[in-house]
Amino acid sequence: MSSVVLASKSVVRARLLAAAGIDFETVNSGVDEAAAKASLAGRKPDAVAIALAETKALRASAARPGALVIGADQTLDFEGRPFDKVVNLDEARARLIMLRGRSHRLHSGVAVARDGQVLWRKCASSTLTMRDFTDAWLDAYLARNPGPALSSVGCYELEGEGAQLFERVIGDYFAVLGLPLLGLLGCLRKEGALPR
């Protein structure tokens, strides 16, 4: 069977693959995300997610001959504008206030490459609507969840207490977590990394 490599530092993506029974290795993609995003300025948020996923998969595949290398990225799209991760809890609070009572979209891009060639790609988009929570609830949430607030582009983890931020989620649960898993599993089966 083909070896599988996840070119991502995301603990959540690694957890999803492991829970699905995938034997894989994790490596750093080596991609300067800030420079890559700057080169993609002006593109739509969903196009940025898939382009970054492809870039990560291709870069890491050059160093791993024969392996199936998974690259992934996620962008937050609010009113047509892309957003990056925040740098501190004050920015997280401002981001969540901006999204409060409104809908935003998450675009989760994933690509699989082998020997410098993209074999498969997918971008799954989900729409998430936040409830109209109080400032007091928000402050308590951030005090209890500083890690998720700083580690995800939306300042939440849907698989944790962040679920309480929402009144509605439309889309693939795995994609919201950052990895369109079911399509990826199909690709890995097709490419010989999983039994059929």
C-alpha positions in Angstrom: 0.0 0.0 0.0 1.1 3.6 -0.7 2.3 5.5 2.3 0.3 8.6 3.4 1.8 11.9 4.6 -0.2 14.8 6.1 1.6 18.0 5.3 -0.1 20.0 8.0 0.6 21.0 11.6 -3.1 20.9 12.4 -3.8 18.7 15.5 -7.5 18.5 14.4 -6.7 17.2 10.9 -4.3 14.6 12.3 -6.9 13.5 14.8 -9.5 13.1 12.1 -7.2 10.9 10.0 -6.2 8.8 13.0 -9.8 8.3 14.1 -10.7 7.1 10.6 -8.0 4.4 10.9 -5.5 5.9 8.5 -1.8 5.1 9.1 0.1 8.3 8.2 3.0 10.4 9.0 2.9 14.2 9.7 5.4 16.6 8.2 5.7 20.4 7.9 4.8 21.5 4.4 7.6 24.0 4.4 5.3 26.6 2.8 5.5 30.2 3.9 1.8 30.8 4.3 2.0 34.6 4.6 3.9 34.8 1.3 1.7 32.3 -0.4 -1.5 34.2 0.7 0.1 37.5 -0.5 0.7 35.9 -3.9 -3.0 34.9 -4.0 -4.4 38.4 -3.1 -7.5 39.2 -5.0 -8.7 35.6 -5.4 -11.9 34.5 -3.8 -11.6 32.8 -0.4 -12.5 29.3 -1.7 -9.9 29.6 -4.5 -7.3 30.6 -1.8 -8.1 27.5 0.3 -7.6 25.1 -2.6 -4.5 26.9 -3.9 -2.9 26.7 -0.5 -3.8 23.1 -0.1 -2.3 22.2 -3.5 0.9 24.3 -2.7 1.4 22.4 0.6 0.8 19.0 -1.0 3.1 19.7 -3.9 5.9 21.1 -1.8 5.9 18.2 0.7 5.6 15.6 -2.1 8.9 16.7 -3.6 10.6 15.4 -0.5 8.6 12.2 -0.1 8.9 10.2 -3.4 6.1 7.8 -3.9 4.0 8.9 -1.0 0.5 10.2 -1.1 0.8 13.7 0.4 -2.2 15.5 1.8 -2.2 19.3 1.9 -5.1 21.2 3.4 -6.1 24.8 4.2 -9.2 26.6 5.4 -10.4 30.1 4.8 -13.1 32.1 6.5 -15.3 34.2 4.2 -17.4 36.9 5.7 -19.2 39.2 3.2 -16.9 38.1 0.5 -13.7 39.0 2.4 -11.2 36.4 3.6 -9.9 36.5 7.2 -6.8 35.0 8.7 -6.2 33.7 12.2 -6.2 36.4 15.0 -3.0 37.1 17.0 -4.5 37.8 20.4 -7.7 37.4 22.5 -8.7 41.0 21.9 -8.8 40.3 18.1 -10.7 37.1 18.8 -13.3 39.0 20.8 -13.6 41.6 18.0 -13.9 38.8 15.4 -16.6 37.0 17.3 -18.6 40.2 17.9 -18.4 40.9 14.1 -19.7 37.4 13.3 -22.4 37.4 16.1 -25.9 36.9 14.9 -24.7 36.6 11.3 -23.6 33.9 8.8 -20.1 33.3 7.4 -18.6 30.6 5.2 -15.7 28.3 5.8 -13.9 26.9 2.7 -11.9 23.8 3.4 -9.5 22.9 0.6 -7.7 19.6 0.4 -5.3 18.2 -2.2 -3.4 14.9 -2.6 -0.1 14.9 -4.5 2.4 12.2 -5.5 5.8 13.0 -6.9 5.1 16.6 -7.6 1.7 16.1 -9.3 -1.7 16.8 -7.9 -3.9 13.7 -8.2 -7.0 15.0 -6.5 -8.4 18.2 -5.0 -11.6 19.3 -3.4 -13.0 22.4 -1.7 -16.0 22.0 0.6 -17.8 25.1 1.7 -20.1 25.3 4.7 -22.3 28.1 6.0 -22.3 28.8 9.7 -24.8 31.1 11.5 -23.9 32.4 14.9 -26.4 33.0 17.6 -26.8 36.4 19.2 -24.8 35.7 22.4 -24.2 38.3 25.1 -21.0 40.1 25.8 -20.8 38.4 29.2 -21.1 34.9 27.7 -18.5 35.8 25.1 -16.0 37.0 27.7 -16.5 33.8 29.7 -16.2 31.6 26.6 -12.9 33.3 25.7 -11.5 32.9 29.2 -12.3 29.2 29.1 -11.1 28.6 25.5 -8.1 30.7 24.7 -6.4 27.9 22.7 -9.3 27.4 20.2 -9.8 31.1 19.9 -6.3 31.6 18.7 -5.7 28.4 16.8 -8.6 28.5 14.3 -9.6 31.2 11.8 -13.1 31.5 13.2 -11.9 31.6 16.8 -13.8 28.5 17.7 -13.7 24.7 17.6 -17.1 23.3 16.6 -16.2 20.0 18.2 -15.8 21.7 21.6 -17.6 24.5 23.5 -17.5 26.5 20.3 -20.6 24.6 19.2 -22.5 26.9 21.7 -21.7 29.9 19.4 -24.0 28.6 16.7 -27.7 28.3 15.9 -27.2 26.7 12.5 -24.5 24.9 10.5 -25.1 23.9 6.9 -22.4 21.7 5.3 -20.0 18.8 5.9 -19.1 18.5 9.6 -15.6 17.2 8.8 -15.0 20.1 6.4 -15.9 22.6 9.1 -13.2 20.9 11.2 -10.8 21.5 8.4 -10.7 18.4 6.3 -13.3 17.1 3.7 -12.7 13.6 5.0 -15.2 11.4 3.1 -13.9 12.5 -0.4 -10.3 12.2 0.9 -10.9 8.6 2.0 -12.3 7.8 -1.5 -9.2 9.3 -3.1 -6.9 7.3 -0.7 -8.8 4.1 -1.6 -8.5 4.8 -5.3 -4.8 5.5 -5.0 -4.1 2.3 -3.1 -3.5 3.6 0.4 -6.6 1.9 1.8 -8.3 -1.4 1.0 -11.3 -1.3 -1.2 
